[in-house]
Amino acid sequence: MSTRHLSVDEAYRALRDELGSLAAFFWSFEPAEDERPHAVTLDWLRGHPSTPASRRLAGALRARDWRFVGPTTMYALMQALGLVDDHFEGCAVRADVERARTALKRP
């Protein structure tokens, strides 16, 4: 018995139709402050290739028939999209990134 998987386009459209936009879906997984480290350090990043939020995101996508969406990959996506700020404490751009994140109107 074979199971038909949705195409990438079908999976995207189903998610968009369910939640209004892909951005709204991803931003709904922005981790709460209490899920983030007090200070981002190299040791913390090395010890956390995934997080509870990235595991939830990966699970939600897999439940919607998305593939290749493991928790480590989803954590990298969360970093790239700005859902988390993993610039080290003292990094020259960390304060600018945090100001931009604070000002951002979430979808």
N, C-alpha and C positions, 0 to 999 in steps of 0.2 A: 504494500500500500504506500503510495507516495503522497506527500503533503505538499500542496502548492504554496509557495511563499509569495508574498506581495512583491511586486517590483519596487524599486526605490521610489519611483514616481507615485505609485499607488500608496505606498506607506506614508510618504510625505503628505499627499492629499488627504488621506484619512486622518492624520494627525492635525493638519490645518483645519479641516472641517470640524473636528471634535473640539478644538480649543481656540480657534480663531487665527492663530499664527504659530509658526515654529518658534519665534522669539518668545511668545507668551509661555509656551510649553517649557522651553529651557530655563527661562528665568524663574519659573515656579519651583525650580530645584536649587535656587540660591540658598546656601546653607545659613542657618541662624548663627548669630554671633557666638553662642555657646558651643557651636560645633567647630569653630575656628581656633587655631592656636593663639595663645596670648602674644607670642612673638614668632614670626616666621624665621626659621633658621635653616641652614643647610642640613643639619641633623634631622630636623623635623621633616623636611621634604623627602630626604632619603628614607625615612621610616614610614612615610605615608604616600605610597604611590597611588592609593585610592583613599576615598573618605566615605563616611556614611552617606553623604549627599550624592556622591558619584555612583555608589552602589544602588541607591534608590533610582537615580536617573537611568542607569543601565538596565535595571529590572523593568522600569516602566516602558522603555523602548523595546526591549525583548518581548514584553507582553503584547506589544502592538506589532509584532512580527518584524522588527528591525533586527539586522544581523551585524556582527562585528562591532558591537557596542559594549565592550567589557568595561568594568569600573575604572581601570587605569586609563584607558582611552577616553572615557567620559570625563575623568578628572582633568586630563590634558585639554579637552574641549572647554571645560568650565574655566580653566585658566585663560585660554585663548579668547573666549567670549567676554571675559571680565567678570564672571560670576564670583570669582575669588581673586584676591590680590595676593599673589605669592612673591612679591618683591620683598627682599630681606629688609629687616629693620635697619634703618640707616641708609638704605639705597636712595640715591639722589632723586629718583622719580616716584618713590613710594607715596609721598605726600600728595603729589599731583594726581596720581592714580586714585587715591582715596577721595580727593576732592571731586574728581570726575564721577566716581561711583556714587558719591553722596548726592550730586546734582542730577544724576541720571533718573529720568522718569521711566520706571519699569513698565514693560508692556503688560 
